[in-house]
Amino acid sequence: MIACEILDLFRQSHRLPGARMTIAEIDERLGTDPAVAVAIRELINAGYLVAPDASTVKLTARGFDAIHGGNCRLLAG
């Protein structure tokens, strides 16, 4: 699941709520597949990330809880 891979990127390198990552950085690590953009949008819609601008995403408190829970099933609920 690509959304889990994106959250894992935050877990590996940005361990705080409010951490930011550029879309280019995510694309560099996961590729430019359209599914990556869809997964980012799903994470934003679910409240795990916010997009302060068109090129950056920011980890929310809910996203922080998900990455430290170590369980992608949190995405479903």
N, C-alpha and C positions, 0 to 999 in steps of 0.2 A: 504494500500500500504506500503510494507516494507521499501521502499526507504524513504518515508515520516517519518516513525518511526525512521529510522537511523538519518535523519536530525534533528528530534525532540530531540534525545539524545544529539546532539551537542547544540541545542538551550537551553536545560535544564541545561547543565553543562559546556559548553565550548563556551562562548559568543563572542569569538574573531576570526577574520580570522587567519589562521595559527594554530589554536588549533588542537591538536593531540589526537587520541583515538586508543587504541589497538584493533585489531580484537577480541582478547579474551574478552575485556570489552564489545564489541558489542554482542558477542555470549552469554556472561553471562546475558545480559539484554533481548535479543530477542530470544535466543536459537540457537542451532547449525543446524537448518534447512538449507538445501542447498539453499533455496530461499534467505536467508540472504546473502550468498556469492554472489549470482547473483545480488542482489540489490546493494551491495557494488560495484561490477564491473560496473553496470549501472551508478551509481553516479560518478565513476571515469571517465568512457567514456563520460559522459555529462559535465564533468568539475567542478562538485561540490566538489569532493574530489580528492586528489592525494595520491599515495602510495609511501612514501619515502623509505619504505622497506617492506618486505613480511608480517610483523606483525602489521603494523601501517597505519592508514589513517590520512590525514591532511585536514582540512577544507580550501577551497579556498575562494577567495573574492566572486566568483559567488555563492558558497554554503552559505557563510555568508549572502549575499543578499536574498537568498531563505529562510533561516530560519527566518530572520527578516521581510520578507514580509508576513510570516505566511500563505503562500499559496502554497500548493504542486503542483498546476497547473504550477508553474514555471518550474517543471521538464520536462514538455512536450515541452518547447520551448527554 
